[in-house]
Amino acid sequence: MNKKYIVKEKRDFDKIIKNGKKVKNYNFIVFYNKNNEQFNKYGITVPKKVGKAHIRNKLKRRVRAILRNYKKSYENNYNCIIIIRNSCLDLTFQELSNSLERLLNEIK
């Protein structure tokens, strides 16, 4: 993912989580709010209780790949923070993709 599509700053994460709206399912929580740009920006976070570092990194890589494919079919101007839940450990890539895309489509 290109740097301009990433939310990195802690204050941006905090602002989106505090002031944004929320959609969730069993696998993900997505906080979002409007931005003034022509594209979506995403921040991905995984709590430490999900697993060790290599497991958390694997989940983040998978979510970034899903977002890369999803971005081709849908664009608007939201900042999104995606929190990955513990239940994602047992899912295949396709199940992860379906779950996250369903949530992102609710934002439309």
LINNORVEN-V554111 format. One record per pair of residues at least 12 apart in sequence whose ideal C-beta (glycine too) atoms are under 10 Angstrom apart, sorted by sequence separation. I is the first residue (numbers start at 1). J is the second residue. D is the distance in whole Angstrom. If there is no record, write none. Layout:
[[I & J & D] [I & J & D]]
This chain:
[[17 & 29 & 9] [19 & 31 & 9] [20 & 32 & 5] [21 & 33 & 7] [30 & 42 & 9] [31 & 43 & 9] [44 & 56 & 10] [46 & 58 & 10] [84 & 96 & 9] [87 & 99 & 9] [88 & 100 & 9] [18 & 31 & 9] [20 & 33 & 4] [21 & 34 & 10] [46 & 59 & 6] [67 & 80 & 9] [17 & 31 & 5] [19 & 33 & 6] [20 & 34 & 9] [46 & 60 & 6] [85 & 99 & 10] [16 & 31 & 5] [18 & 33 & 10] [44 & 59 & 9] [45 & 60 & 8] [67 & 82 & 8] [15 & 31 & 10] [16 & 32 & 7] [17 & 33 & 10] [28 & 44 & 10] [29 & 45 & 10] [44 & 60 & 5] [66 & 82 & 10] [84 & 100 & 9] [16 & 33 & 6] [44 & 61 & 10] [46 & 63 & 9] [13 & 31 & 9] [15 & 33 & 8] [44 & 62 & 10] [64 & 82 & 10] [82 & 100 & 7] [16 & 35 & 9] [44 & 63 & 5] [63 & 82 & 6] [44 & 64 & 7] [42 & 63 & 8] [63 & 84 & 7] [82 & 103 & 8] [42 & 64 & 8] [60 & 82 & 9] [62 & 84 & 9] [82 & 104 & 9] [12 & 35 & 10] [44 & 67 & 8] [80 & 103 & 9] [60 & 84 & 7] [80 & 104 & 8] [16 & 41 & 9] [42 & 67 & 6] [59 & 84 & 5] [63 & 88 & 9] [17 & 43 & 9] [59 & 85 & 10] [62 & 88 & 8] [78 & 104 & 9] [16 & 43 & 7] [40 & 67 & 8] [66 & 93 & 8] [70 & 97 & 8] [74 & 101 & 9] [80 & 107 & 7] [7 & 35 & 9] [17 & 45 & 10] [42 & 70 & 10] [56 & 84 & 8] [65 & 93 & 8] [66 & 94 & 10] [69 & 97 & 8] [73 & 101 & 9] [12 & 41 & 8] [42 & 71 & 9] [59 & 88 & 6] [62 & 91 & 9] [78 & 107 & 6] [13 & 43 & 6] [40 & 70 & 9] [59 & 89 & 8] [62 & 92 & 10] [66 & 96 & 7] [67 & 97 & 10] [70 & 100 & 8] [74 & 104 & 7] [78 & 108 & 10] [12 & 43 & 7] [40 & 71 & 7] [58 & 89 & 10] [62 & 93 & 6] [65 & 96 & 9] [66 & 97 & 5] [70 & 101 & 6] [74 & 105 & 8] [76 & 107 & 8] [5 & 37 & 10] [13 & 45 & 7] [39 & 71 & 8] [59 & 91 & 10] [65 & 97 & 9] [66 & 98 & 9] [69 & 101 & 9] [76 & 108 & 7] [4 & 37 & 8] [7 & 40 & 10] [8 & 41 & 9] [10 & 43 & 10] [55 & 88 & 10] [63 & 96 & 7] [66 & 99 & 9] [67 & 100 & 8] [71 & 104 & 10] [74 & 107 & 9] [5 & 39 & 6] [7 & 41 & 5] [9 & 43 & 9] [40 & 74 & 8] [50 & 84 & 7] [55 & 89 & 7] [62 & 96 & 6] [63 & 97 & 9] [66 & 100 & 5] [67 & 101 & 10] [70 & 104 & 6] [74 & 108 & 8] [4 & 39 & 7] [5 & 40 & 7] [6 & 41 & 7] [7 & 42 & 6] [8 & 43 & 7] [28 & 63 & 8] [40 & 75 & 6] [50 & 85 & 8] [51 & 86 & 8] [62 & 97 & 8] [66 & 101 & 7] [70 & 105 & 9] [5 & 41 & 6] [6 & 42 & 7] [7 & 43 & 3] [39 & 75 & 6] [40 & 76 & 7] [41 & 77 & 9] [42 & 78 & 9] [43 & 79 & 8] [44 & 80 & 9] [45 & 81 & 7] [46 & 82 & 9] [47 & 83 & 7] [49 & 85 & 10] [50 & 86 & 5] [2 & 39 & 9] [4 & 41 & 8] [5 & 42 & 6] [6 & 43 & 7] [7 & 44 & 9] [38 & 75 & 8] [39 & 76 & 8] [40 & 77 & 7] [41 & 78 & 8] [42 & 79 & 8] [43 & 80 & 7] [44 & 81 & 8] [45 & 82 & 7] [46 & 83 & 8] [47 & 84 & 8] [49 & 86 & 7] [50 & 87 & 9] [51 & 88 & 10] [59 & 96 & 8] [63 & 100 & 7] [67 & 104 & 8] [6 & 44 & 9] [7 & 45 & 10] [38 & 76 & 9] [39 & 77 & 7] [40 & 78 & 5] [41 & 79 & 5] [42 & 80 & 5] [43 & 81 & 5] [44 & 82 & 5] [45 & 83 & 5] [46 & 84 & 5] [47 & 85 & 8] [50 & 88 & 8] [51 & 89 & 7] [62 & 100 & 9] [66 & 104 & 9] [38 & 77 & 6] [39 & 78 & 9] [40 & 79 & 8] [41 & 80 & 7] [42 & 81 & 8] [43 & 82 & 7] [44 & 83 & 8] [45 & 84 & 7] [46 & 85 & 9] [47 & 86 & 8] [50 & 89 & 7] [1 & 41 & 10] [37 & 77 & 6] [40 & 80 & 6] [41 & 81 & 10] [42 & 82 & 6] [43 & 83 & 9] [44 & 84 & 7] [46 & 86 & 9] [1 & 42 & 7] [35 & 76 & 10] [36 & 77 & 7] [37 & 78 & 10] [34 & 76 & 9] [35 & 77 & 5] [37 & 79 & 9] [46 & 88 & 9] [1 & 44 & 9] [34 & 77 & 6] [35 & 78 & 6] [32 & 76 & 10] [34 & 78 & 6] [35 & 79 & 5] [33 & 78 & 7] [34 & 79 & 8] [35 & 80 & 10] [32 & 78 & 5] [33 & 79 & 6] [32 & 79 & 7] [33 & 80 & 9] [30 & 78 & 10] [31 & 79 & 9] [32 & 80 & 5] [33 & 81 & 9] [31 & 80 & 7] [32 & 81 & 7] [30 & 80 & 6] [31 & 81 & 4] [32 & 82 & 9] [30 & 81 & 7] [31 & 82 & 8] [29 & 81 & 8] [30 & 82 & 5] [31 & 83 & 8] [29 & 82 & 8] [30 & 83 & 8] [28 & 82 & 6] [29 & 83 & 4] [28 & 83 & 7] [29 & 84 & 8] [28 & 84 & 6] [29 & 85 & 7] [21 & 78 & 10] [23 & 80 & 10] [27 & 84 & 7] [28 & 85 & 6] [6 & 64 & 9] [20 & 78 & 9] [27 & 85 & 5] [5 & 64 & 10] [20 & 79 & 7] [22 & 81 & 9] [24 & 83 & 9] [26 & 85 & 7] [27 & 86 & 9] [28 & 87 & 9] [20 & 80 & 8] [25 & 85 & 9] [26 & 86 & 10] [27 & 87 & 5] [28 & 88 & 8] [20 & 81 & 7] [22 & 83 & 10] [24 & 85 & 9] [26 & 87 & 5] [27 & 88 & 5] [5 & 67 & 8] [16 & 78 & 9] [25 & 87 & 9] [26 & 88 & 9] [27 & 89 & 10] [42 & 104 & 10] [1 & 64 & 5] [5 & 68 & 9] [16 & 79 & 5] [27 & 90 & 10] [1 & 65 & 9] [15 & 79 & 9] [16 & 80 & 8] [17 & 81 & 6] [27 & 91 & 7] [40 & 104 & 9] [16 & 81 & 5] [26 & 91 & 10] [1 & 67 & 7] [2 & 68 & 10] [5 & 71 & 8] [13 & 79 & 9] [15 & 81 & 10] [17 & 83 & 9] [1 & 68 & 6] [12 & 79 & 7] [14 & 81 & 10] [40 & 107 & 9] [13 & 81 & 6] [27 & 95 & 8] [28 & 96 & 9] [2 & 71 & 10] [12 & 81 & 9] [27 & 96 & 7] [1 & 71 & 8] [30 & 100 & 8] [27 & 98 & 10] [28 & 99 & 6] [32 & 103 & 10] [7 & 79 & 6] [27 & 99 & 5] [28 & 100 & 6] [32 & 104 & 9] [7 & 80 & 8] [26 & 99 & 8] [27 & 100 & 7] [30 & 103 & 5] [7 & 81 & 7] [25 & 99 & 6] [28 & 102 & 9] [29 & 103 & 9] [30 & 104 & 7] [32 & 106 & 10] [7 & 82 & 10] [25 & 100 & 9] [27 & 102 & 10] [28 & 103 & 6] [32 & 107 & 6] [27 & 103 & 8] [28 & 104 & 9] [30 & 106 & 8] [25 & 102 & 7] [30 & 107 & 7] [25 & 103 & 6] [23 & 102 & 9] [24 & 103 & 7] [23 & 103 & 5] [23 & 104 & 9] [25 & 106 & 9] [23 & 105 & 10] [24 & 106 & 10] [23 & 106 & 5] [23 & 107 & 7] [21 & 107 & 8]]
